[in-house]
């Protein structure tokens, strides 16, 4: 049983950040108003192909390897509307076609150039100051040890061995930068909660990871990985709370959504655990953070992650 009273409650003031881009990540987006008449949307072409052009990317609504039972119904107040995105002219039906499957994320006009054509390991750093200084935008992946972080990174770039995967947790011990398309970075951070790691090493990981979150000016968003095949863990709730308290933009990435627990053994389906996690953090955020359901086995959520990263990245570059 997760003891929520031990988590600090987040107030609206903590989400005010230094740049206008970060304002829109949580609480400053007004609740969308639904119109009474139907209007056309910007996204009428529906397919799952990622675009390499400068045009907005069509919404993937079919041909995705996502079991029907993993679709989680979303009410409008729980949607993540990206910055500079207007949904006021959408009816509920038209708005639903703009939501990325297996997520609560509305697709925006900035979702372009999402295809990964090149991925290269650049360097490992033990502190923020040693990270690449070329000013390219970056997305950091972090999660509890053994959550499937390296496997997800490999799935995103479609490279089996770009990031080291191991059955032994705690293998990632540095800030690892991977340059994508020579224009942005994926960053693999050390996992947390690995009890077998030496205490001094855990302290070092925690120190330089948190310093990275607080001081890395090119960080667009943290992607916090949560294992959807098991019930919510207190340590994950605390980590999400810390990111919110410190005004760090965050996307929840639910991993291992291909795993189906047997009801007779008391297990819950991944989508049930996703809903439970959302309920547990609801009281700690003014508006729902963006989230995506994924599987590195079936590549579920891969296209959605790339589209979400693209729209956040392109807005960040413009502003």
C-alpha positions as CSV (number, residue, x, y, z in Angstrom):
1,X,0.0,0.0,0.0
2,X,1.5,3.3,-1.1
3,X,1.6,5.8,1.7
4,X,0.6,9.0,-0.1
5,X,0.6,11.1,3.1
6,X,4.4,10.9,3.1
7,X,4.7,12.7,-0.3
8,X,4.7,16.5,-0.3
9,X,1.7,18.1,-1.9
10,X,2.6,20.2,-4.9
11,X,1.2,23.7,-5.2
12,X,0.7,25.6,-8.3
13,X,3.6,28.0,-7.6
14,X,6.2,25.3,-7.9
15,X,5.5,24.9,-11.6
16,X,6.6,28.4,-12.5
17,X,9.9,28.1,-14.4
18,X,12.5,30.3,-15.9
19,X,11.4,29.9,-19.6
20,X,8.0,30.3,-21.2
21,X,8.3,26.8,-22.7
22,X,8.3,25.1,-19.3
23,X,5.2,27.0,-18.2
24,X,3.0,24.9,-20.4
25,X,4.1,21.5,-19.2
26,X,1.7,21.3,-16.3
27,X,-0.6,23.9,-14.8
28,X,-0.8,27.0,-16.9
29,X,-2.7,25.4,-19.8
30,X,-6.4,26.5,-19.5
31,X,-8.9,23.7,-19.6
32,X,-10.1,23.3,-23.2
33,X,-13.7,24.4,-24.0
34,X,-15.7,22.1,-26.3
35,X,-17.6,23.9,-29.0
36,X,-21.2,23.2,-29.9
37,X,-20.6,22.7,-33.6
38,X,-18.3,20.6,-35.6
39,X,-15.2,22.1,-37.3
40,X,-12.5,20.6,-39.4
41,X,-9.2,19.8,-37.7
42,X,-5.6,20.4,-38.8
43,X,-5.0,16.6,-38.9
44,X,-7.3,14.8,-41.3
45,X,-4.8,12.3,-42.8
46,X,-4.7,9.3,-40.4
47,X,-1.8,6.9,-40.5
48,X,1.2,5.7,-38.4
49,X,4.0,6.8,-40.8
50,X,6.5,9.1,-39.3
51,X,7.4,12.1,-41.5
52,X,10.8,13.5,-42.4
53,X,9.4,16.6,-44.0
54,X,8.7,19.9,-42.4
55,X,4.9,19.3,-42.6
56,X,2.9,18.3,-39.5
57,X,3.0,14.6,-38.9
58,X,-0.3,12.7,-39.5
59,X,-1.8,11.1,-36.4
60,X,-1.1,7.4,-35.9
61,X,-4.5,5.8,-35.3
62,X,-4.1,2.5,-37.0
63,X,-1.5,-0.1,-38.0
64,X,0.1,0.2,-34.6
65,X,0.8,-2.9,-32.6
66,X,-1.3,-2.0,-29.6
67,X,-3.8,-4.5,-28.2
68,X,-7.3,-3.0,-28.1
69,X,-7.5,-3.7,-24.4
70,X,-4.6,-1.4,-23.7
71,X,-6.5,1.7,-24.9
72,X,-7.2,3.9,-21.8
73,X,-10.2,6.2,-22.1
74,X,-9.2,9.8,-21.4
75,X,-11.5,12.6,-20.2
76,X,-10.7,16.0,-21.5
77,X,-9.4,17.4,-18.2
78,X,-6.8,14.7,-18.1
79,X,-5.3,15.5,-21.6
80,X,-1.9,17.0,-22.1
81,X,-2.2,19.9,-24.6
82,X,1.2,21.0,-25.9
83,X,2.2,24.7,-25.9
84,X,0.8,26.9,-28.7
85,X,-1.9,24.3,-29.5
86,X,-5.6,25.3,-29.8
87,X,-8.3,22.7,-29.1
88,X,-11.1,25.2,-28.5
89,X,-12.6,24.6,-32.0
90,X,-12.6,20.8,-31.7
91,X,-15.6,18.7,-30.9
92,X,-15.0,15.6,-28.7
93,X,-15.0,13.4,-31.8
94,X,-12.5,15.5,-33.7
95,X,-10.3,16.0,-30.6
96,X,-10.1,12.2,-30.1
97,X,-8.4,11.8,-33.5
98,X,-5.6,14.1,-32.3
99,X,-4.7,12.1,-29.2
100,X,-1.7,9.8,-29.6
101,X,-2.7,6.2,-29.0
102,X,-1.9,4.7,-25.7
103,X,-1.4,8.2,-24.2
104,X,-3.1,11.4,-23.0
105,X,-1.1,13.6,-25.5
106,X,-2.7,15.9,-28.1
107,X,-0.7,16.1,-31.3
108,X,0.3,19.6,-32.3
109,X,1.6,21.4,-35.4
110,X,5.1,21.1,-34.1
111,X,5.1,17.3,-34.5
112,X,7.4,17.0,-37.4
113,X,10.9,15.6,-38.3
114,X,10.3,12.7,-35.9
115,X,12.0,9.9,-37.8
116,X,15.3,8.6,-36.4
117,X,17.8,8.2,-39.3
118,X,21.0,8.2,-37.3
119,X,22.0,7.5,-33.7
120,X,25.5,7.6,-32.3
121,X,26.9,7.3,-28.8
122,X,28.8,10.5,-28.0
123,X,30.2,10.3,-24.4
124,X,29.7,9.3,-20.8
125,X,29.9,12.0,-18.2
126,X,30.1,11.9,-14.4
127,X,28.9,15.5,-13.9
128,X,26.8,18.1,-15.7
129,X,29.8,20.3,-16.5
130,X,31.3,17.4,-18.6
131,X,28.2,16.9,-20.7
132,X,28.3,18.0,-24.4
133,X,28.3,21.8,-24.8
134,X,27.0,22.2,-28.4
135,X,23.6,23.5,-27.2
136,X,21.5,20.8,-28.8
137,X,18.1,20.0,-27.2
138,X,18.0,16.8,-25.2
139,X,15.6,14.3,-23.5
140,X,16.6,12.3,-20.5
141,X,15.4,8.8,-19.7
142,X,15.4,7.8,-16.1
143,X,13.6,5.2,-14.0
144,X,13.9,2.6,-11.3
145,X,16.6,0.0,-11.9
146,X,15.4,-2.9,-14.2
147,X,12.5,-0.8,-15.5
148,X,13.6,-1.5,-19.1
149,X,15.3,1.9,-19.8
150,X,18.1,0.7,-22.1
151,X,15.7,-1.6,-23.9
152,X,13.3,1.3,-24.6
153,X,16.2,3.5,-25.8
154,X,17.2,0.8,-28.2
155,X,13.6,0.4,-29.4
156,X,13.3,4.1,-30.0
157,X,16.3,4.2,-32.3
158,X,15.8,0.7,-33.7
159,X,19.2,-0.4,-32.7
160,X,19.6,-3.5,-30.6
161,X,22.9,-2.6,-29.0
162,X,23.1,1.2,-28.9
163,X,22.5,1.2,-25.1
164,X,23.9,-1.6,-23.0
165,X,21.2,-3.9,-21.7
166,X,21.7,-6.3,-18.9
167,X,19.6,-8.6,-16.6
168,X,21.6,-7.1,-13.8
169,X,20.2,-3.8,-12.6
170,X,22.4,-0.7,-12.1
171,X,24.6,-1.1,-15.2
172,X,24.2,2.6,-16.2
173,X,26.4,4.6,-13.9
174,X,27.1,7.8,-15.9
175,X,25.2,10.4,-17.9
176,X,25.3,8.8,-21.4
177,X,24.6,11.1,-24.4
178,X,23.4,9.6,-27.7
179,X,23.2,12.1,-30.6
180,X,20.2,11.7,-32.9
181,X,20.2,12.9,-36.5
182,X,23.1,15.2,-35.5
183,X,20.4,17.6,-34.1
184,X,19.3,16.4,-30.7
185,X,20.2,14.0,-27.8
186,X,18.8,11.1,-26.0
187,X,20.3,10.9,-22.5
188,X,20.5,7.6,-20.6
189,X,20.7,8.3,-16.8
190,X,21.5,5.9,-13.9
191,X,18.6,4.0,-12.5
192,X,17.4,4.6,-9.0
193,X,16.4,2.2,-6.2
194,X,19.1,-0.4,-6.8
195,X,19.6,-1.7,-3.3
196,X,22.7,-3.9,-4.2
197,X,24.7,-0.9,-5.3
198,X,27.3,0.4,-2.8
199,X,25.9,3.2,-0.7
200,X,28.6,5.7,-1.7
201,X,27.9,4.9,-5.4
202,X,24.1,5.4,-4.9
203,X,24.8,8.8,-3.3
204,X,27.0,9.8,-6.3
205,X,24.4,8.8,-8.8
206,X,21.7,10.7,-7.0
207,X,23.9,13.8,-6.6
208,X,25.0,14.2,-10.3
209,X,21.6,13.1,-11.7
210,X,19.7,15.7,-9.7
211,X,22.4,18.3,-10.5
212,X,21.8,17.5,-14.2
213,X,18.1,18.0,-13.8
214,X,18.4,21.3,-12.1
215,X,21.3,22.9,-14.1
216,X,21.2,21.4,-17.6
217,X,19.9,24.3,-19.7
218,X,19.3,22.3,-22.9
219,X,17.1,19.7,-21.1
220,X,13.7,19.8,-22.8
221,X,12.0,17.1,-20.7
222,X,12.6,14.2,-18.5
223,X,11.0,10.9,-19.5
224,X,10.3,9.1,-16.2
225,X,9.9,5.3,-16.8
226,X,7.4,3.4,-14.7
227,X,6.9,-0.4,-14.8
228,X,3.2,-0.9,-15.8
229,X,3.3,-4.6,-15.2
230,X,3.3,-4.1,-11.4
231,X,1.4,-1.9,-9.0
232,X,2.7,1.6,-8.3
233,X,5.9,1.9,-6.2
234,X,6.4,4.5,-3.6
235,X,9.9,5.4,-4.9
236,X,8.4,6.2,-8.3
237,X,5.8,8.4,-6.8
238,X,8.5,10.2,-4.8
239,X,10.6,10.7,-7.9
240,X,7.7,12.2,-9.8
241,X,7.0,14.4,-6.8
242,X,10.6,15.6,-6.7
243,X,10.6,16.5,-10.4
244,X,7.4,18.5,-10.0
245,X,8.6,20.3,-6.9
246,X,11.8,21.3,-8.7
247,X,10.0,22.5,-11.8
248,X,11.5,19.9,-14.1
249,X,9.3,19.1,-17.1
250,X,8.3,15.4,-17.1
251,X,6.6,12.8,-19.3
252,X,5.6,9.5,-17.7
253,X,6.6,6.5,-19.9
254,X,4.9,3.3,-18.8
255,X,7.0,0.3,-19.8
256,X,6.4,-3.5,-20.2
257,X,2.8,-2.9,-21.3
258,X,2.9,-6.2,-23.2
259,X,2.9,-8.2,-20.0
260,X,-0.5,-9.7,-19.1
261,X,-1.0,-10.8,-15.5
262,X,-3.4,-13.6,-14.8
263,X,-6.5,-12.4,-12.9
264,X,-6.7,-15.6,-10.9
265,X,-3.3,-14.7,-9.4
266,X,-4.4,-11.3,-8.4
267,X,-2.4,-9.5,-11.0
268,X,-3.7,-6.4,-12.8
269,X,-3.4,-5.6,-16.5
270,X,-1.0,-2.8,-17.5
271,X,-3.7,-0.3,-18.3
272,X,-5.2,-0.9,-14.8
273,X,-1.8,-0.1,-13.2
274,X,-1.5,3.0,-15.4
275,X,-4.9,4.2,-14.2
276,X,-4.0,3.5,-10.6
277,X,-0.7,5.5,-10.9
278,X,-2.6,8.4,-12.4
279,X,-5.0,8.4,-9.5
280,X,-2.2,8.3,-7.0
281,X,-0.4,11.3,-8.4
282,X,-3.5,13.3,-9.3
283,X,-3.5,15.2,-6.0
284,X,0.1,16.3,-6.4
285,X,-0.2,18.0,-9.8
286,X,-2.4,20.9,-11.0
287,X,-2.9,19.2,-14.3
288,X,-2.1,15.7,-15.6
289,X,1.5,15.2,-16.8
290,X,1.8,13.7,-20.3
291,X,2.1,9.9,-20.4
292,X,2.6,7.1,-22.9
293,X,2.2,3.4,-22.7
294,X,5.1,1.4,-24.2
295,X,6.7,-2.0,-24.8
296,X,10.2,-2.6,-26.1
297,X,9.1,-6.1,-27.1
298,X,6.3,-5.1,-29.4
299,X,7.5,-1.5,-30.1
300,X,4.2,-0.2,-28.7
301,X,4.5,3.5,-28.1
302,X,7.7,4.0,-30.1
303,X,6.1,6.2,-32.7
304,X,4.2,8.1,-30.1
305,X,7.3,8.9,-28.1
306,X,9.1,10.2,-31.2
307,X,6.1,12.4,-32.1
308,X,5.9,13.7,-28.6
309,X,9.6,14.4,-28.5
310,X,9.4,16.1,-31.9
311,X,6.7,18.5,-30.9
312,X,8.3,19.5,-27.6
313,X,11.7,19.8,-29.3
314,X,10.5,21.9,-32.2
315,X,8.6,24.3,-29.9
316,X,11.7,24.5,-27.7
317,X,13.9,25.4,-30.7
318,X,11.5,28.1,-31.9
319,X,11.2,29.7,-28.5
